[in-house]
């Protein structure tokens, strides 16, 4: 993204992706570049979302390394277990 947006403005790409997924399409930003749909999506809806992403963020073609779609199923948050129980020497 630094090559496309410039070294001082590449965060604009991440902001556009956040806007696209979280503010416009009910996804949650988990970490880094990981976005998870808050609702189950059928394949047709996934395809439609990808078409919209291509139209809204055409610069992604120049910046994308890899993009995966995963069917996650149930999600169980365990962060609290780690942060409360891990012992650091």
Backbone as CSV, one residue per row, in Angstrom:
resi,resn,N_x,N_y,N_z,CA_x,CA_y,CA_z,C_x,C_y,C_z
1,UNK,0.823,-1.197,0.000,0.000,0.000,0.000,0.860,1.250,0.000
2,UNK,2.056,1.135,0.564,2.949,2.298,0.576,3.290,2.734,-0.841
3,UNK,3.463,1.758,-1.755,3.779,2.108,-3.139,2.594,2.795,-3.816
4,UNK,1.384,2.369,-3.492,0.202,2.934,-4.148,-0.196,4.280,-3.552
5,UNK,-0.299,4.345,-2.210,-0.776,5.557,-1.534,0.358,6.515,-1.156
6,UNK,1.584,6.005,-1.067,2.703,6.813,-0.607,3.054,6.459,0.825
7,UNK,4.303,6.662,1.184,4.810,6.261,2.498,4.079,6.935,3.653
8,UNK,3.616,8.162,3.460,2.957,8.887,4.550,1.441,8.775,4.531
9,UNK,0.883,8.160,3.490,-0.576,8.119,3.362,-1.142,6.713,3.196
10,UNK,-0.312,5.679,3.370,-0.792,4.323,3.114,-1.883,3.872,4.085
11,UNK,-1.990,4.510,5.239,-3.052,4.136,6.177,-4.438,4.452,5.605
12,UNK,-4.491,5.302,4.590,-5.762,5.601,3.929,-6.393,4.325,3.375
13,UNK,-5.584,3.413,2.858,-6.098,2.141,2.354,-6.756,1.329,3.453
14,UNK,-6.112,1.261,4.610,-6.691,0.533,5.739,-7.984,1.206,6.213
15,UNK,-8.008,2.527,6.179,-9.215,3.264,6.566,-10.361,2.964,5.586
16,UNK,-10.052,2.905,4.302,-11.075,2.588,3.308,-11.618,1.177,3.501
17,UNK,-10.753,0.216,3.809,-11.212,-1.153,4.055,-12.078,-1.221,5.305
18,UNK,-11.680,-0.512,6.357,-12.483,-0.477,7.577,-13.866,0.105,7.280
19,UNK,-13.898,1.190,6.548,-15.162,1.828,6.160,-16.025,0.853,5.369
20,UNK,-15.437,0.203,4.393,-16.160,-0.723,3.528,-16.767,-1.856,4.344
21,UNK,-15.956,-2.521,5.156,-16.438,-3.695,5.875,-17.240,-3.362,7.131
22,UNK,-16.739,-2.492,7.969,-17.343,-2.279,9.290,-18.484,-1.269,9.287
23,UNK,-18.316,-0.177,8.607,-19.335,0.869,8.663,-20.451,0.651,7.660
24,UNK,-20.140,-0.009,6.545,-21.141,-0.163,5.493,-21.744,-1.562,5.409
25,UNK,-21.064,-2.588,5.958,-21.521,-3.950,5.723,-21.579,-4.841,6.962
26,UNK,-21.571,-4.283,8.132,-21.793,-5.034,9.375,-20.770,-6.143,9.631
27,UNK,-19.506,-5.853,9.361,-18.420,-6.758,9.736,-17.779,-6.202,10.997
28,UNK,-16.982,-7.031,11.652,-16.183,-6.531,12.766,-14.710,-6.692,12.410
29,UNK,-13.919,-5.755,12.875,-12.477,-5.778,12.647,-11.857,-6.511,13.822
30,UNK,-11.296,-7.685,13.576,-10.755,-8.501,14.659,-9.321,-8.095,15.004
31,UNK,-8.460,-8.037,14.009,-7.073,-7.624,14.215,-6.413,-7.477,12.864
32,UNK,-5.396,-6.666,12.779,-4.682,-6.501,11.522,-5.631,-6.281,10.363
33,UNK,-5.572,-7.156,9.389,-6.440,-7.068,8.220,-7.533,-8.128,8.251
34,UNK,-7.920,-8.571,9.436,-8.947,-9.607,9.570,-10.301,-8.963,9.853
35,UNK,-11.250,-9.238,8.965,-12.619,-8.754,9.114,-13.544,-9.962,9.126
36,UNK,-14.477,-9.994,10.071,-15.424,-11.104,10.193,-16.840,-10.567,10.088
37,UNK,-17.638,-11.236,9.286,-19.042,-10.869,9.180,-19.730,-11.164,10.510
38,UNK,-20.587,-10.277,10.945,-21.331,-10.500,12.182,-22.472,-11.474,11.965
39,UNK,-22.827,-11.708,10.711,-23.926,-12.612,10.372,-23.453,-13.640,9.352
40,UNK,-24.093,-14.788,9.355,-23.800,-15.821,8.365,-24.096,-15.257,6.979
41,UNK,-23.203,-15.546,6.040,-23.378,-15.057,4.670,-23.463,-16.242,3.713
42,UNK,-24.433,-16.207,2.829,-24.536,-17.200,1.770,-23.513,-16.856,0.687
43,UNK,-23.165,-17.831,-0.144,-22.156,-17.641,-1.181,-22.517,-16.490,-2.120
44,UNK,-23.778,-16.350,-2.470,-24.192,-15.261,-3.351,-23.909,-13.902,-2.726
45,UNK,-24.157,-13.782,-1.422,-23.885,-12.530,-0.719,-22.383,-12.251,-0.636
46,UNK,-21.587,-13.297,-0.443,-20.134,-13.151,-0.424,-19.653,-12.649,-1.789
47,UNK,-20.172,-13.248,-2.853,-19.802,-12.845,-4.210,-20.192,-11.401,-4.476
48,UNK,-21.378,-11.015,-4.044,-21.832,-9.626,-4.215,-20.915,-8.667,-3.451
49,UNK,-20.529,-9.033,-2.239,-19.642,-8.202,-1.432,-18.280,-8.050,-2.106
50,UNK,-17.764,-9.127,-2.680,-16.486,-9.044,-3.395,-16.599,-8.133,-4.614
51,UNK,-17.704,-8.220,-5.349,-17.922,-7.324,-6.490,-17.939,-5.867,-6.037
52,UNK,-18.595,-5.598,-4.914,-18.647,-4.236,-4.375,-17.268,-3.771,-3.930
53,UNK,-16.490,-4.679,-3.331,-15.134,-4.350,-2.900,-14.267,-3.974,-4.106
54,UNK,-14.385,-4.733,-5.182,-13.631,-4.440,-6.405,-13.989,-3.054,-6.927
55,UNK,-15.276,-2.711,-6.889,-15.718,-1.400,-7.382,-15.322,-0.259,-6.449
56,UNK,-15.429,-0.494,-5.141,-15.147,0.569,-4.164,-13.654,0.778,-3.917
57,UNK,-12.873,-0.274,-4.040,-11.434,-0.207,-3.729,-10.620,-0.827,-4.866
58,UNK,-10.677,-0.263,-6.069,-9.953,-0.867,-7.194,-8.439,-0.896,-6.979
59,UNK,-7.920,-0.031,-6.125,-6.494,0.001,-5.801,-6.029,-1.306,-5.161
60,UNK,-6.968,-2.078,-4.614,-6.632,-3.332,-3.941,-5.908,-4.287,-4.896
61,UNK,-6.235,-4.204,-6.185,-5.588,-5.050,-7.197,-4.070,-4.895,-7.165
62,UNK,-3.598,-3.700,-6.918,-2.152,-3.427,-6.902,-1.505,-3.764,-5.553
63,UNK,-2.304,-3.870,-4.493,-1.758,-4.007,-3.136,-1.983,-5.386,-2.508
64,UNK,-2.923,-6.127,-3.027,-3.326,-7.384,-2.410,-2.260,-8.462,-2.556
65,UNK,-1.930,-9.107,-1.434,-1.032,-10.261,-1.473,-1.837,-11.544,-1.511
66,UNK,-2.801,-11.668,-0.594,-3.663,-12.844,-0.526,-4.941,-12.451,0.206
67,UNK,-6.055,-13.028,-0.202,-7.323,-12.795,0.481,-8.029,-14.137,0.608
68,UNK,-8.456,-14.466,1.805,-9.147,-15.723,2.072,-10.551,-15.453,2.564
69,UNK,-11.427,-16.379,2.262,-12.769,-16.391,2.839,-12.862,-17.694,3.617
70,UNK,-13.252,-17.605,4.869,-13.297,-18.767,5.735,-14.655,-18.880,6.396
71,UNK,-15.166,-20.082,6.466,-16.383,-20.323,7.236,-15.943,-20.678,8.647
72,UNK,-16.189,-19.770,9.567,-15.640,-19.899,10.912,-16.509,-20.759,11.823
73,UNK,-17.802,-20.605,11.782,-18.666,-21.324,12.710,-18.733,-20.583,14.036
74,UNK,-18.823,-21.320,15.114,-18.911,-20.688,16.427,-17.574,-20.058,16.804
75,UNK,-17.646,-18.875,17.404,-16.453,-18.180,17.868,-16.520,-18.100,19.387
76,UNK,-15.448,-18.480,20.034,-15.384,-18.450,21.495,-14.225,-17.563,21.908
77,UNK,-14.530,-16.410,22.434,-13.525,-15.438,22.880,-12.813,-15.987,24.108
78,UNK,-11.490,-16.103,24.043,-10.711,-16.637,25.167,-9.631,-15.669,25.644
79,UNK,-9.655,-14.452,25.141,-8.632,-13.471,25.506,-8.533,-13.296,27.011
80,UNK,-9.660,-13.186,27.678,-9.678,-12.964,29.125,-9.009,-14.114,29.881
81,UNK,-9.196,-15.331,29.434,-8.566,-16.484,30.082,-7.044,-16.335,30.050
82,UNK,-6.536,-15.932,28.913,-5.084,-15.764,28.768,-4.583,-14.596,29.614
83,UNK,-5.244,-13.453,29.484,-4.743,-12.251,30.168,-4.865,-12.357,31.686
84,UNK,-5.808,-13.120,32.187,-5.951,-13.252,33.646,-5.113,-14.364,34.234
85,UNK,-4.744,-15.365,33.439,-4.099,-16.552,33.990,-2.633,-16.746,33.583
86,UNK,-2.185,-16.059,32.572,-0.793,-16.242,32.142,0.157,-15.623,33.165
87,UNK,1.172,-16.359,33.486,2.193,-15.889,34.434,3.426,-15.474,33.652
88,UNK,3.873,-14.261,33.877,5.087,-13.755,33.221,6.192,-13.696,34.255
89,UNK,7.315,-14.299,33.925,8.465,-14.291,34.852,9.248,-13.025,34.723
